[in-house]
Amino acid sequence: MVSSRRCPVCGHRMVPEVGCTSKGAAWTAWACRHCQHRETTRECPQCHEEHVPVASAKGPVCPSCGHRYNG
């Protein structure tokens, strides 16, 4: 899991808040204390990379391998 992330808006370091979905999938909510930007990343069960899911017609997908998240 990624331990640090830079804010895509202002470039400052974001602070993680780790949790999981009702189905047990890992997610991390990242918050920038400088500009208050927030984003949620999820660990892909297929490639085990942690990314911000990309919206698609069939729901959110992993931008690395294309795995479709179901919950």
N, C-alpha and C positions, 0 to 999 in steps of 0.2 A: 504494500500500500504506500502511496505517496505521502511523505511526511511534511512537505512544504509546497506551497503553490503561490505564484505571483498573480496579483490581480490583473486581469486583462484590460481593465479600465484605467487604473492609475499606476500600476507597476509595484505597489507596496505588497508586503507579505500578507497572505491570507491565513486565518486561524481556522483549524479544522474542528468540527463537531461530528464525531463518528456515531453511526447507528446502523440499523438494519430494517428492511421492510417486513411486513407481516409474513412473507414467504421465506424470510431468512437471508435475502440478498443484501450484501453489504453496500452501504452508501456513506458518503461523507458530505456534509454541508460546509462549505467554505465561506467565511465572512471576512471582508476587508474592513479593518478598523479605521482606515483612513477615509474611504469614500462610501462605505456601507454597502458596496456591491456584494451580492450573494450568489452562489451557484452550487449545485449539487452534483457530485460525481458518484459513479457507481462502479464497482469492480465487476468486470465481465466474467461470467462463469466459464466461458469458452477459452478466451486468451489470457485471462487474469490480469489484464491491464485496467487501470482506473482512469476513466474519462468522464466528461460531461456527455450524457447520451444525446444523440442527434435525432431530431424529430423526423419521422417518415410517415407515409400514408398508412402503414401497418403498425404504427406505434414507435416508441423509442428504440434506437439501434446503437450498437457499439460502433464508433467511428473508425476503430482499428481493424476489426474483423467482420463487421456486419451482423453480428449476433443480435437477434431481436429479444429485447427484455419483455418478460411477461408479467412482472409484478413489482 
